Amino acid sequence: MTGLSLHAVDAATGRPAAGMRVRVLRAGSRRRVLAEGRLGADGSLDHPIVRTRLAAGLYEVVFAIGDFVGAAGEGFLEEAAIRFRIDDPDGHCHLPLKFTAFGVALFRGC
């Protein structure tokens, strides 16, 4: 399986981040937006990038945390931008994000 999958959970409530805006970019000198959308009811991004073979190189995912938690009337973080490298184009990279209005944790689930 190739591609990139994203999943986000609000650690303060234990709920998936349904509706959170995200962008996936090719980073570095060839910087461009590859995907953007909103996370679904399960907190995952349903986008063709999930099934697309990505070339080796630098990528960045940007989670719009401020807009998401702003509805609750509190927050500190506006965006969480994570830059990462894909070395194996034939592999699948899963990036699960756990966040609150004040902090984030992301690990490589590849």
N, C-alpha and C positions, 0 to 999 in steps of 0.2 A: 504494500500500500504506500502510495506517495502522497505528497501534499502537506498542508499545514492546517491543523485544527486548533481552535481557540475555545476556551471555556472559562467563564468568570462566575464567582460566587461571592456574595456579600457576606463576609465572615461575621459581621455584627448580627445579622438576622438569620444566617444559614440558608438564605434563598438564592436561587440563580439570578444573575443580573439581566433579567429579561428586559429588552429594550435599550440596553447600553450601546452607544455608538462606538464603533471600532474602525480603525484603518490599518491596512497592511501595506508597507512600502518596501520597495527595493532601496537599500541604503547605499551609501558610498557615492562615487562619482556619477553613477547612473540612477540617481534617486528619482523614483516615480511611484505613484500610488498604484498598487496592484489589485486591491480589494477594499471596499468599504461597505458598511451596513450596520445593522443593529442585531444584537444577540437575540436569539429566539427564547421561547418560554423555558427551555431547559438550560439557558445560559450559554449556548453554543452558537457559533457563526455558521449559518447555512449559506454557503457561497461556493462557487466552482473551485476556488483556491484549495479547498479541502481535498479535492481529487486531482489537482494539477501538479505535475512534476516541476519542482522548483530547481533552478540551476544552483550550483554551489556559489556561495557568496554571502554578503551582508544583507540582512533584512531588519525591519523595525515594525513593531506592532504598537499602536497607540490606543489606549483605552480611555474613553471620556468619562472619568470617574466623577468629576465635578457636576456635570449635567445630571448624572444618575442619582447621586446622593443629595444634590441641591433640592430636589423635590421634598426631601425630609427636613429642609431648613437648616442643615448644618454641613460643614465640610471644610477641608483644608486643601486637599489635592484637587487640581483641575484635570490633569492628565497624567497617566502613567505610560511613558514611552520606554519600551524595552528593545534594545538593539541586540541582535543575535546572529550567529553564523550557521549556515547550513553547509556541511562538508560532504554529505552523502545525498546526491539528488534522487537516488532510488529509495531513500527511506522516508518515513512519515515523521513529522515533528508535531507534537502536541504540547501546547502551552496553556496550562491551567493557572489562572490568576485567582488568588484569594485577596480580598481587599476590605478595607473599612474607609470611612471618610478621612482617616488620618494616616493610613499606611497600606503597603502592598507586599505581597509575597508571590513570587512566580518561580516555577521550576521547570526544568526540561523533562517532559514526559515522552521523549522520542524513543 
